[in-house]
Amino acid sequence: MCAICDFKIEFGVGHPQALAVAVATRKAIEAGLLRQLETEEGALAQARLRMTAVDTLNGLQDRVQEALTVDDLLSLPDFYVLLIENETWGFFHATEDGFDPDIVPERPDVLSESVEVRSLVLVTSQVALQAWLDSEINTGQLNTESLLFIDGPAEQRDKLLSMLKASSMTAVSPTVAFG
């Protein structure tokens, strides 16, 4: 399910770097840099986890739309965000009115040998992205602690990283509260 546009994504794709990000996330939790995502038991636990992941992706969308000018937003390439905890994907396509909620994304290419033809994908954990949204960690920490991996063409990766840096300077009320 694309968290932004409610389009049911049936491609069931993970990312080759998801495990590395998961290991880095676990280390950051153990070191006290990130909070553990509270898990629940029961039949609706996965649905609740998915809903909090969607809220986190919506928080990213809100933050970026608020931080960037229309021209800066329009200069962004299309990109995917993968939250590794339950493989929740978001697809972001910029328009003059913000990110397009009605876009139907193609299956992301995460396996091509040439990085220049792969889809632009930001791989991170929900807890890391939420901590960034809550200003508990900064973009530099996401990078140095290996809490995010940006895959795709080099020029596009640089634009996405610049977007994160510009957006981290904008305070937006948190969309998800951890209990």
JOCORLIN-V291335 format. One record per residue. N is the residue number from 0. RES is the residue in one small letter. PSI is psi in whole degrees, 0 to 359 (999 if undefined). Layout:
<<N | RES | PSI> <N | RES | PSI>>
This chain:
<<0 | m | 126> <1 | c | 121> <2 | a | 335> <3 | i | 315> <4 | c | 4> <5 | d | 18> <6 | f | 130> <7 | k | 112> <8 | i | 120> <9 | e | 9> <10 | f | 348> <11 | g | 47> <12 | v | 135> <13 | g | 208> <14 | h | 141> <15 | p | 335> <16 | q | 2> <17 | a | 321> <18 | l | 318> <19 | a | 319> <20 | v | 322> <21 | a | 317> <22 | v | 316> <23 | a | 322> <24 | t | 315> <25 | r | 315> <26 | k | 319> <27 | a | 324> <28 | i | 314> <29 | e | 329> <30 | a | 354> <31 | g | 6> <32 | l | 325> <33 | l | 154> <34 | r | 145> <35 | q | 135> <36 | l | 127> <37 | e | 129> <38 | t | 154> <39 | e | 163> <40 | e | 163> <41 | g | 176> <42 | a | 329> <43 | l | 6> <44 | a | 314> <45 | q | 321> <46 | a | 320> <47 | r | 320> <48 | l | 318> <49 | r | 319> <50 | m | 320> <51 | t | 327> <52 | a | 317> <53 | v | 317> <54 | d | 320> <55 | t | 316> <56 | l | 322> <57 | n | 326> <58 | g | 320> <59 | l | 314> <60 | q | 311> <61 | d | 315> <62 | r | 313> <63 | v | 315> <64 | q | 325> <65 | e | 326> <66 | a | 327> <67 | l | 148> <68 | t | 166> <69 | v | 317> <70 | d | 318> <71 | d | 320> <72 | l | 314> <73 | l | 338> <74 | s | 351> <75 | l | 139> <76 | p | 159> <77 | d | 142> <78 | f | 159> <79 | y | 153> <80 | v | 129> <81 | l | 118> <82 | l | 119> <83 | i | 337> <84 | e | 317> <85 | n | 30> <86 | e | 51> <87 | t | 123> <88 | w | 145> <89 | g | 146> <90 | f | 132> <91 | f | 119> <92 | h | 115> <93 | a | 142> <94 | t | 177> <95 | e | 337> <96 | d | 11> <97 | g | 200> <98 | f | 138> <99 | d | 116> <100 | p | 350> <101 | d | 3> <102 | i | 142> <103 | v | 107> <104 | p | 153> <105 | e | 164> <106 | r | 129> <107 | p | 141> <108 | d | 106> <109 | v | 2> <110 | l | 353> <111 | s | 143> <112 | e | 327> <113 | s | 119> <114 | v | 334> <115 | e | 345> <116 | v | 353> <117 | r | 157> <118 | s | 151> <119 | l | 115> <120 | v | 131> <121 | l | 115> <122 | v | 123> <123 | t | 178> <124 | s | 157> <125 | q | 319> <126 | v | 323> <127 | a | 315> <128 | l | 319> <129 | q | 321> <130 | a | 322> <131 | w | 316> <132 | l | 325> <133 | d | 6> <134 | s | 29> <135 | e | 334> <136 | i | 161> <137 | n | 176> <138 | t | 322> <139 | g | 319> <140 | q | 322> <141 | l | 318> <142 | n | 306> <143 | t | 330> <144 | e | 4> <145 | s | 35> <146 | l | 356> <147 | l | 150> <148 | f | 126> <149 | i | 121> <150 | d | 150> <151 | g | 185> <152 | p | 140> <153 | a | 313> <154 | e | 321> <155 | q | 323> <156 | r | 317> <157 | d | 319> <158 | k | 320> <159 | l | 319> <160 | l | 320> <161 | s | 322> <162 | m | 316> <163 | l | 317> <164 | k | 315> <165 | a | 322> <166 | s | 335> <167 | s | 344> <168 | m | 0> <169 | t | 127> <170 | a | 124> <171 | v | 143> <172 | s | 139> <173 | p | 145> <174 | t | 342> <175 | v | 132> <176 | a | 132> <177 | f | 134> <178 | g | 999>>
